[in-house]
Amino acid sequence: MREGKRLLSPSQVAQTAGVAISTLHFYEREGLITAERNAGNQRRYRSDVLRRVAVIRIAQQVGIPLKDIAERLAQLPTDRAPNAREWAQLSGQWRTQLDSRIESLLLLRDSLSACIDCGCLSLKECPLRQPQGG
């Protein structure tokens, strides 16, 4: 059977993806993933949902808001697994945002090192509390 066509139960997806079943239901309510219903009205997920769950989890770990994740995932096809080009396009859309966040984190890291011996005790003048350039 082609990838994406095999149907999995919520417990199978949760176990494979390393998330709770309640997380899958939450993702579904938020429109991040979709489920089909079988004859007994039980949820069944296509196996390609595992990639979506992985992308959601990774994006959340790097601080991308769920709203942004949902907007990006909405651009992917829902009737089949996205191809490499489509995944690359999605990741490219986050690249600028992630590069900016990395730059901010590096600046914070370097400022914290200098802050140890600073002793200024001034929130008003602290370089960590003031935007760059004043």
TARATA-V257911 format. One record per residue. RES is the residue in one small letter. SS is DSSP state (~ for helix, > for strand, _ for the rest). PHI is phi in degrees with one decimal (none if undefined). PSI is psi in whole degrees, -180 to 180 (NA if undefined). Layout:
{{RES	SS	PHI	PSI} {RES	SS	PHI	PSI}}
This chain:
{{m	_	none	138} {r	_	-64.6	147} {e	_	-58.0	141} {g	_	94.3	-20} {k	_	-93.3	-25} {r	_	-70.4	134} {l	>	-97.5	135} {l	>	-119.8	148} {s	_	-75.8	161} {p	~	-56.4	-39} {s	~	-66.9	-36} {q	~	-65.8	-44} {v	~	-65.6	-46} {a	~	-59.4	-46} {q	~	-64.8	-47} {t	~	-66.0	-41} {a	~	-83.2	-14} {g	_	75.2	34} {v	_	-127.7	166} {a	_	-79.2	154} {i	~	-59.7	-37} {s	~	-61.7	-31} {t	~	-65.5	-42} {l	~	-61.0	-44} {h	~	-63.1	-39} {f	~	-63.0	-48} {y	~	-58.2	-38} {e	~	-67.3	-44} {r	~	-61.2	-34} {e	_	-82.5	-3} {g	_	80.5	15} {l	_	-82.0	-31} {i	_	-137.2	164} {t	_	-129.4	154} {a	_	-126.4	154} {e	>	-101.9	167} {r	>	-115.8	136} {n	_	-87.1	-175} {a	_	-59.7	-28} {g	_	-90.4	13} {n	_	63.4	28} {q	_	-95.2	144} {r	>	-64.8	141} {r	>	-140.6	134} {y	>	-109.0	140} {r	>	-69.0	148} {s	_	-62.9	-23} {d	_	-70.3	-9} {v	~	-64.8	-23} {l	~	-61.3	-38} {r	~	-66.8	-42} {r	~	-61.4	-44} {v	~	-62.4	-41} {a	~	-61.8	-44} {v	~	-63.9	-43} {i	~	-58.7	-48} {r	~	-64.0	-44} {i	~	-64.3	-45} {a	~	-61.3	-42} {q	~	-64.2	-39} {q	~	-63.3	-30} {v	_	-93.6	7} {g	_	91.6	14} {i	_	-77.3	126} {p	_	-61.5	146} {l	~	-57.0	-35} {k	~	-61.0	-43} {d	~	-66.8	-39} {i	~	-61.4	-46} {a	~	-61.4	-42} {e	~	-62.0	-42} {r	~	-69.7	-45} {l	~	-64.8	-29} {a	_	-64.9	-20} {q	_	-81.7	-11} {l	_	-89.0	155} {p	_	-65.6	148} {t	_	-106.0	-13} {d	_	-93.5	-2} {r	_	-160.4	167} {a	_	-70.3	137} {p	_	-62.2	147} {n	_	-88.0	176} {a	~	-59.3	-41} {r	~	-62.1	-42} {e	~	-67.2	-40} {w	~	-65.4	-41} {a	~	-63.1	-40} {q	~	-63.3	-43} {l	~	-60.9	-48} {s	~	-66.9	-34} {g	~	-63.6	-32} {q	~	-67.7	-26} {w	~	-90.3	-14} {r	~	-56.9	-48} {t	~	-61.4	-45} {q	~	-61.2	-43} {l	~	-69.9	-40} {d	~	-60.3	-41} {s	~	-64.0	-42} {r	~	-65.2	-40} {i	~	-62.2	-44} {e	~	-60.2	-43} {s	~	-64.1	-41} {l	~	-67.4	-38} {l	~	-64.3	-42} {l	~	-62.8	-43} {l	~	-61.9	-47} {r	~	-57.2	-48} {d	~	-67.3	-35} {s	~	-69.6	-37} {l	~	-64.2	-38} {s	~	-61.8	-43} {a	~	-70.9	-25} {c	~	-73.2	-24} {i	_	-58.0	-44} {d	_	-96.9	4} {c	_	-63.9	-58} {g	_	71.1	15} {c	_	-67.2	-32} {l	_	51.5	28} {s	_	-122.0	110} {l	_	-68.1	-26} {k	_	-69.9	-36} {e	_	-105.8	-6} {c	_	-60.8	126} {p	_	-63.9	-23} {l	_	-73.8	-25} {r	_	-93.6	-13} {q	_	-105.4	139} {p	_	-62.4	152} {q	_	-56.9	139} {g	_	83.8	9} {g	_	103.0	NA}}
